[in-house]
Amino acid sequence: MERSTGRGGAGESLAAADEVTTTQAPPVGRRPSALAMAWVVVADYAYAAVWHTRALVARDVPKQYAHGDRSRPAVILIPGVYETWMFLKPVADRLNADGYRIRVARGLGYNRRPIRDTSARLARALGRLSANPAGSIVVAHSKGGLIGKDLLVTGRGHSGIRGVVAVCSPFAGSRLARYVLDPSLREFDPHDETIVALSGESGVNADIVSIYGVFDPHVPEGSVLHGATNVLLPVSGHFRILGRPELVDAVQLAVDGFSDADAAAAAANAR
């Protein structure tokens, strides 16, 4: 790894609020050959199909997600477009086993609403939850990372978000978006108003960890975010990367980093 400087169970759900059941030079990886890239695309869609099927069979949030160390931040899962929280289950299971409580943003459907609309709805949902002194950390995939960044920009004061860990997020957009008709995908056009506006909000980038692989067939521009902590993994893909042990390890390191920093700051203030 390289770096540069509820309703379905007792889990805490972002529910019942507005229908939301609720730097330095960045690393550069060597792109695979054309044949290898074609294989990545096939494997990527196969992986996504498996998790879509699992989401139809097991929709409930695991009860154990509600349990954990209350002195640590809660983890909020935000999936990408055309995804459910289940895509982040491998990461969530590891974090929960390590003592983090997991909150699932239910009621987003397949996350097709505009980025800023979803961000505002989630901020209101967070505002209705009981306050967590340790705050929250967003763990997100793809579009979810853009929503997480917008939460940092617009809702940090009352949402209690300490940081965002984003996986394969198109912070600079994706040029492929201009070739599709679906508005929920065209929003990722590099010239889209929301993408441009969020790109200009660099003041929060230091509180974002952007994790990505050497080749992402959905985000050919990559997920480097200047001013953030950029983590390049020696893997490829947009979906299947979520199940790789390297990715799960990297997310845990990032979440622990935010959590430990907050704990150290609290200890210093108590002196």
MOLINJO-V935363 format. One record per residue. PSI is psi as a letter, one per 40 degrees, with the letter a starting at -180 (999 if undefined). OMEGA is omega as a letter, one per 20 degrees, with the letter a starting at -180 (none if undefined). D_LAST is the distance of its C-alpha to the last C-alpha in Angstrom with 2 decimals. Layout:
<<PSI:OMEGA:D_LAST> <PSI:OMEGA:D_LAST>>
//
This chain:
<<h:r:36.01> <i:r:35.51> <i:r:32.60> <i:a:32.23> <999:none:29.64> <e:r:38.65> <d:a:41.13> <g:r:42.40> <a:a:40.29> <e:a:37.03> <i:r:34.91> <h:a:32.67> <i:r:34.96> <g:a:34.62> <i:r:37.57> <f:r:39.58> <h:r:38.41> <f:r:41.11> <e:r:43.03> <g:r:40.19> <f:b:40.02> <999:none:37.47> <i:a:31.55> <a:r:33.50> <h:a:37.05> <i:r:37.07> <i:r:38.62> <h:a:42.31> <i:r:44.10> <h:a:47.76> <i:r:49.64> <i:r:51.98> <i:a:55.74> <d:r:57.60> <d:r:58.72> <d:r:55.22> <d:r:53.93> <d:r:56.69> <d:r:55.65> <d:r:52.01> <d:r:53.25> <d:a:55.36> <d:a:52.66> <d:a:50.13> <d:r:52.36> <d:r:53.25> <d:r:49.59> <d:r:49.08> <d:r:52.20> <d:a:50.91> <d:r:47.66> <d:r:49.57> <d:r:51.79> <d:a:48.94> <d:r:47.41> <d:a:50.72> <d:a:50.80> <g:a:47.21> <e:a:45.55> <i:r:43.26> <h:r:39.53> <h:a:38.74> <d:a:37.36> <e:r:34.75> <d:r:33.08> <e:a:31.59> <i:r:29.74> <a:a:26.60> <h:a:22.89> <e:r:21.53> <e:r:17.99> <i:r:19.62> <i:r:21.37> <i:r:25.00> <h:r:27.63> <h:r:30.29> <h:r:33.63> <h:a:35.82> <i:r:39.17> <a:r:41.57> <i:a:44.81> <f:r:47.45> <i:r:44.91> <i:a:43.25> <d:a:39.88> <d:r:41.86> <d:a:41.89> <e:a:38.17> <d:r:38.62> <d:r:38.39> <d:a:34.93> <d:r:33.87> <d:r:35.16> <d:a:33.12> <d:r:29.84> <d:r:30.55> <d:r:31.42> <e:r:28.05> <e:r:26.30> <h:r:26.16> <i:a:27.82> <h:r:30.55> <h:a:31.75> <h:r:35.23> <g:a:36.62> <i:r:39.94> <e:r:42.79> <e:a:42.64> <b:r:45.99> <f:r:46.42> <f:a:43.93> <e:r:46.72> <i:r:45.46> <i:a:44.33> <d:a:40.86> <d:r:39.53> <d:r:41.23> <d:r:39.57> <d:a:36.15> <d:r:36.55> <d:r:37.73> <d:r:34.83> <d:r:32.33> <d:r:34.07> <d:r:34.03> <d:r:30.29> <d:a:29.87> <e:r:31.89> <i:r:29.85> <h:a:27.25> <h:r:23.83> <h:a:21.86> <d:a:18.08> <e:r:17.94> <a:a:20.72> <i:r:23.78> <h:r:25.22> <h:r:28.87> <h:a:31.17> <i:r:34.48> <h:r:37.89> <b:r:40.10> <d:r:40.35> <d:r:37.27> <d:r:35.21> <d:r:36.65> <d:r:35.84> <d:r:32.26> <d:r:32.02> <d:r:33.57> <d:r:31.00> <d:a:28.26> <d:a:30.33> <d:a:31.41> <e:a:29.33> <d:a:25.78> <d:a:24.46> <e:r:25.81> <e:r:26.37> <f:a:22.80> <h:a:24.06> <d:a:21.58> <i:a:24.40> <h:r:28.04> <h:a:29.76> <h:r:33.39> <h:r:36.38> <f:a:39.56> <h:a:38.79> <g:a:41.27> <d:r:38.89> <e:a:41.85> <a:r:44.33> <h:a:47.27> <e:r:50.68> <d:a:52.31> <d:a:51.39> <e:a:54.18> <e:a:56.78> <i:a:55.98> <d:a:57.00> <h:a:54.29> <d:a:52.01> <e:r:49.00> <d:r:49.52> <e:r:50.78> <e:a:47.40> <e:r:46.25> <h:a:48.71> <d:a:46.90> <e:r:48.39> <i:a:47.32> <d:a:45.58> <d:r:42.50> <d:a:42.16> <d:a:42.55> <d:r:40.06> <d:r:37.37> <d:a:38.05> <e:a:37.28> <g:a:33.84> <e:a:32.20> <d:a:28.85> <e:a:27.67> <d:a:29.15> <e:r:25.97> <f:r:24.81> <h:r:28.07> <h:a:29.26> <h:a:33.06> <h:a:34.93> <i:r:38.70> <a:a:41.63> <d:r:44.29> <h:r:46.73> <h:a:46.27> <e:r:49.67> <d:a:48.25> <g:a:45.97> <d:r:47.97> <e:a:45.77> <i:a:42.85> <f:r:39.29> <h:r:37.65> <h:a:35.17> <h:a:34.31> <e:r:30.65> <i:r:29.75> <h:a:29.27> <h:a:32.91> <h:r:33.86> <h:r:37.53> <i:a:38.91> <f:a:42.30> <i:r:43.82> <i:r:45.82> <i:r:46.33> <d:r:44.84> <d:a:44.97> <e:r:45.47> <d:a:42.39> <d:a:40.41> <e:a:41.80> <h:r:41.30> <d:r:38.91> <d:r:37.67> <d:r:36.62> <d:r:34.93> <d:a:32.97> <d:r:31.98> <d:r:30.83> <d:r:28.68> <d:a:27.07> <d:r:26.41> <d:r:25.02> <d:r:22.75> <d:r:21.60> <d:a:20.60> <d:a:19.00> <d:r:16.98> <d:r:15.85> <d:a:14.63> <d:r:12.83> <d:r:11.09> <d:r:10.24> <d:r:8.98> <d:r:6.71> <d:r:5.48> <d:a:5.48> <e:a:3.81> <999:none:0.00>>
//
